[in-house]
Amino acid sequence: MDAIAFHHTPVLPVEVLAALSPVDGGHYLDCTVGGGGHSRLILTAAQGARLTCLDRDEAALAAARDTLATWGDRVEFCHGNFASFQPPSEHCYDGILADLGVSSAQLDQPQRGFSFRDDGDLDMRMDRRQDLTAADVVNTYPEAELADVIFTYGEERYARRIAKAIGRSRPFASTRDLADTIAHAVPPAYRYGRIHPATRTFQALRIVVNQELDSLSEWLTRVPGWLKPHGTVVVISFHSLEDRLVKNAFRNDPHLEVITKKPITATAAEQQQNPRSRSAKLRVSRYATTVSSIAQVAWSSSSSP
């Protein structure tokens, strides 16, 4: 996958910059650099800033290297999971960003297996160095365990029916075959609803393959120790399971001051221009050296009611 193929429009760009308020000489961490869209905005906003960019996806990291080449040695790149990242020292970043979930570029590559819009392999690995694929989960998990995965991580009401249909028809090798089987497993009214009936199952498989919620939970416990005093952490999530983890972690950490009482969402104009932004929720917290009680204040008029 080349850099052009991996380009995608960053969501909530104005809100991210307002939250991070990058300054010349500051050091920032982009934990999910993707194609480098948010990172480019940060570096442009603060000409003297330094940036460390992480991603599990080697193709994304290669695209970001091309996108951010103009800034030379002000940018450092690391290939790996943000949950296991080791910063150079404690409390070293002025701002930290994590844009969670799958990117538009990953969805647009059929061979990656994240989407059923085009037929592709049942892969779904963000880091291709790992062994477990979506095909392994679909074809080897017992039906009861598969149903639990689909229900828990996809919040799918017909999880048991879908798991039973998968069990009858496996093995599967392609995204299209799996999506068609799921569609025929659910009631007709659900089959022709607002979203494709396979959407939630594919989300669940992706989460399990990449251990996304476990990684997020681990990262959330560690990230306060990476922030300088009054440094800011910004997280963009795309479904309720992620957002709930972020909200609770921000509220319960005694070192963090919650800046967004409610999540920030995209304006109508952005949603029209960039449909991916419709489900995006942005939360912000600030590291405080002494916090007697967790403060929750409205940060922006664009917060959801």
LOTOR-888840 format. One record per residue (C-alpha): residue number from 1; residue in one letter; x, y, z. Coordinates in steps of 0.001 Angstrom, whole numbers. Layout:
BEGIN
   numi   sedren         u         v         w
    NUM        A         X         Y         Z
...
This chain:
BEGIN
   numi   sedren         u         v         w
      1        M         0         0         0
      2        D      1520      3314     -1026
      3        A      1319      6661       733
      4        I     -1322      8000     -1655
      5        A     -3568      5008      -992
      6        F     -3231      5548      2739
      7        H     -4191      9229      2718
      8        H     -7330     10086      4652
      9        T     -8908     13231      6014
     10        P     -8354     13668      9780
     11        V    -11555     13972     11812
     12        L    -12263     16918     14125
     13        P     -9105     18786     13031
     14        V    -10101     22162     14483
     15        E    -11117     20618     17790
     16        V     -7918     18555     18067
     17        L     -5721     21609     17549
     18        A     -7777     23661     20018
     19        A     -7371     20955     22662
     20        L     -3643     20372     22143
     21        S     -2757     24056     21534
     22        P       679     23090     20158
     23        V      3500     25518     20882
     24        D      6975     26027     19441
     25        G      9451     23824     21267
     26        G      6738     21479     22545
     27        H      6996     17700     22291
     28        Y      3897     15815     21141
     29        L      2948     12163     20727
     30        D       594     10866     18031
     31        C      -216      7340     19176
     32        T     -2113      6339     16019
     33        V      -512      8352     13239
     34        G     -2330      6678     10327
     35        G     -1550      8632      7180
     36        G      -204     11543      9221
     37        G     -3141     13927      8852
     38        H     -3377     15070     12462
     39        S       410     15091     12831
     40        R       757     17390      9844
     41        L     -1683     19829     11452
     42        I       261     19820     14729
     43        L      3607     20454     13041
     44        T      2153     23184     10862
     45        A       589     24935     13850
     46        A      3835     25018     15853
     47        Q      6905     25376     13661
     48        G      9329     24485     16440
     49        A      7429     21502     17794
     50        R      8764     17951     17892
     51        L      6560     14929     17268
     52        T      6782     11204     17987
     53        C      4511      9093     15753
     54        L      3371      5558     16528
     55        D      1303      3048     14601
     56        R       725      -691     14612
     57        D       266      -687     10847
     58        E      3566      -629      8965
     59        A      1856       664      5812
     60        A       394      3573      7748
     61        L      3778      4397      9209
     62        A      5369      4361      5748
     63        A      2682      6733      4478
     64        A      3219      9042      7454
     65        R      6971      9140      6763
     66        D      6210     10459      3283
     67        T      3568     12923      4491
     68        L      5801     14353      7226
     69        A      9147     14223      5405
     70        T      9212     18040      5186
     71        W      9813     18299      8933
     72        G     12911     16097      8885
     73        D     14422     15128     12222
     74        R     11731     16944     14184
     75        V      9646     13776     13682
     76        E     10417     10341     15114
     77        F      8584      7168     14003
     78        C      7935      3997     16015
     79        H      6270       795     14792
     80        G      4203      -873     17487
     81        N      1198      -936     19784
     82        F       724      2245     21807
     83        A       -53       135     24891
     84        S      3520     -1185     24975
     85        F      5276      2034     23937
     86        Q      8182      3102     26136
     87        P      8673      6896     26215
     88        P     12212      8233     26683
     89        S     11339      9418     30198
     90        E      8392     10100     32474
     91        H      6316     13240     31964
     92        C      7971     14199     28673
     93        Y      5061     15170     26374
     94        D      3160     18445     26185
     95        G       291     16742     24366
     96        I      -801     13250     23360
     97        L     -3327     12236     20696
     98        A     -4996      8894     19972
     99        D     -7410      8554     17034
    100        L     -8819      5086     17630
    101        G    -10304      2438     15379
    102        V     -9789      1546     11748
    103        S     -8856      4191      9182
    104        S    -10581      4939      5893
    105        A     -7439      3812      4085
    106        Q     -7527       414      5788
    107        L    -11217        17      4948
    108        D    -10501       869      1319
    109        Q     -7959     -1960       899
    110        P     -9932     -5194       261
    111        Q     -6905     -7413       926
    112        R     -6790     -6165      4523
    113        G    -10209     -7688      5225
    114        F    -11584     -4862      7385
    115        S    -14574     -4223      5121
    116        F    -17076     -6272      3127
    117        R    -17725     -3567       522
    118        D    -15310     -5453     -1760
    119        D    -14344     -9087     -1476
    120        G    -11078     -9749       329
    121        D     -9247    -12075      2679
    122        L    -10492    -12468      6248
    123        D     -7414    -10865      7761
    124        M     -8132     -7702      9843
    125        R     -4663     -7522     11372
    126        M     -3452     -3989     11994
    127        D        10     -5366     12713
    128        R       776     -8062     10163
    129        R      3552     -9467     12325
    130        Q       972    -11112     14568
    131        D      -419    -14592     13837
    132        L     -4121    -14352     14709
    133        T     -6430    -13351     11837
    134        A    -10186    -12927     11508
    135        A    -10291    -16225      9603
    136        D     -8799    -17972     12650
    137        V    -11514    -16543     14915
    138        V    -14378    -17309     12524
    139        N    -13227    -20816     11646
    140        T    -11866    -22140     14943
    141        Y    -13736    -20532     17847
    142        P    -16532    -22694     19310
    143        E    -19981    -21356     18430
    144        A    -20746    -20274     21995
    145        E    -17468    -18345     22251
    146        L    -18004    -16799     18843
    147        A    -21498    -15678     19892
    148        D    -20058    -14090     23031
    149        V    -17467    -12222     20946
    150        I    -20100    -10893     18538
    151        F    -22460     -9887     21353
    152        T    -19822     -8304     23615
    153        Y    -17683     -6463     21083
    154        G    -20253     -5883     18359
    155        E    -23232     -5267     20653
    156        E    -25136     -7425     18188
    157        R    -28617     -8552     19284
    158        Y    -28620    -11524     16906
    159        A    -25203    -12778     17961
    160        R    -26308    -16354     18654
    161        R    -28160    -16683     15356
    162        I    -25159    -15330     13494
    163        A    -22714    -17615     15310
    164        K    -24896    -20627     14565
    165        A    -25058    -19739     10865
    166        I    -21291    -19282     10764
    167        G    -20802    -22639     12460
    168        R    -22978    -24378      9841
    169        S    -21201    -22787      6868
    170        R    -17538    -22559      7815
    171        P    -14738    -22559      6848
    172        F    -14718    -19030      5441
    173        A    -11904    -17401      3524
    174        S    -13464    -14202      2150
    175        T    -15193    -11165      3602
    176        R    -18030    -11286      1072
    177        D    -18952    -14904      1861
    178        L    -19001    -14151      5586
    179        A    -21089    -10999      5156
    180        D    -23622    -12846      2972
    181        T    -23957    -15629      5550
    182        I    -24542    -13085      8316
    183        A    -27145    -11241      6229
    184        H    -29134    -14443      5693
    185        A    -28949    -15338      9388
    186        V    -30926    -12316     10612
    187        P    -34622    -11387     10110
    188        P    -35474     -9648      6808
    189        A    -36428     -6382      8538
    190        Y    -32986     -6237     10151
    191        R    -31295     -7291      6912
    192        Y    -32457     -4162      5138
    193        G    -31980     -1694      8000
    194        R    -29931      1473      8250
    195        I    -26606      -384      8344
    196        H    -25515     -3661      6794
    197        P    -26303     -6567      9167
    198        A    -22658     -7684      9105
    199        T    -21315     -4340     10356
    200        R    -21393     -5141     14069
    201        T    -19963     -8637     13600
    202        F    -17057     -7275     11560
    203        Q    -16407     -4697     14297
    204        A    -16346     -7458     16908
    205        L    -13928     -9590     14901
    206        R    -11591     -6630     14332
    207        I    -11574     -5773     18039
    208        V    -10741     -9343     19037
    209        V     -8079     -9863     16370
    210        N     -6259     -6688     17395
    211        Q     -7074     -6821     21125
    212        E     -8189     -3226     20773
    213        L    -10017     -2783     24070
    214        D     -7296     -4512     26090
    215        S     -4686     -2291     24440
    216        L     -6761       830     25064
    217        S     -7299       -72     28723
    218        E     -3572      -634     29264
    219        W     -2663      2599     27457
    220        L     -5142      4624     29521
    221        T     -3491      3466     32753
    222        R       -54      4513     31507
    223        V      -652      7718     29579
    224        P      -939     10120     32577
    225        G      2672      9309     33446
    226        W      3790     10418     29986
    227        L      2339     13937     30250
    228        K      4167     17016     31477
    229        P      2369     19042     34169
    230        H      -658     20617     32494
    231        G       -57     18495     29396
    232        T     -3156     17420     27472
    233        V     -4347     14018     26272
    234        V     -6912     13901     23451
    235        V     -8759     10726     22433
    236        I    -11099     10258     19475
    237        S    -13262      7142     19636
    238        F    -15790      5726     17196
    239        H    -18015      3387     19175
    240        S    -19503      3206     22654
    241        L    -17164       512     23985
    242        E    -14101      2695     23370
    243        D    -15767      5903     24523
    244        R    -16910      4313     27787
    245        L    -13376      3167     28607
    246        V    -11963      6612     27885
    247        K    -14650      8446     29853
    248        N    -14236      6256     32946
    249        A    -10435      6321     32834
    250        F    -10367     10109     32601
    251        R    -12864     10479     35444
    252        N    -11204      7997     37771
    253        D     -7523      8896     37408
    254        P     -6538     11224     40290
    255        H     -3870     12902     38153
    256        L     -6210     13946     35357
    257        E     -8501     16938     35192
    258        V    -11391     16262     32811
    259        I    -11796     19117     30333
    260        T    -14726     17729     28320
    261        K    -17733     16959     30491
    262        K    -19466     15724     27335
    263        P    -17672     14435     24244
    264        I    -17014     16826     21380
    265        T    -18690     15776     18120
    266        A    -18281     16907     14523
    267        T    -20219     19837     13155
    268        A    -22903     19237     10547
    269        A    -20606     20724      7913
    270        E    -17773     18317      8734
    271        Q    -20117     15334      8823
    272        Q    -21319     16196      5354
    273        Q    -17782     16619      4037
    274        N    -16298     13626      5884
    275        P    -18885     10909      6704
    276        R    -16366      9078      8932
    277        S    -16654     11944     11419
    278        R    -20323     11213     12155
    279        S    -19561      8682     14879
    280        A    -16439     10405     16238
    281        K    -16355     11453     19896
    282        L    -13481     13512     21265
    283        R    -12571     13665     24957
    284        V     -9856     15772     26578
    285        S     -8074     15617     29922
    286        R     -5164     17569     31391
    287        Y     -2427     16343     33714
    288        A     -2462     18206     37021
    289        T       282     17860     39618
    290        T     -2224     18171     42456
    291        V     -5874     17340     41969
    292        S     -8006     17183     45084
    293        S    -11131     16331     43141
    294        I    -11771     15542     39513
    295        A    -13050     18690     37793
    296        Q    -15495     18343     34957
    297        V    -16083     21508     33005
    298        A    -17606     22197     29622
    299        W    -14771     22844     27201
    300        S    -16443     23847     23993
    301        S    -19773     25058     22703
    302        S    -19522     22239     20159
    303        S    -19913     19627     22933
    304        S    -22897     17383     22515
    305        P    -25818     18227     24860
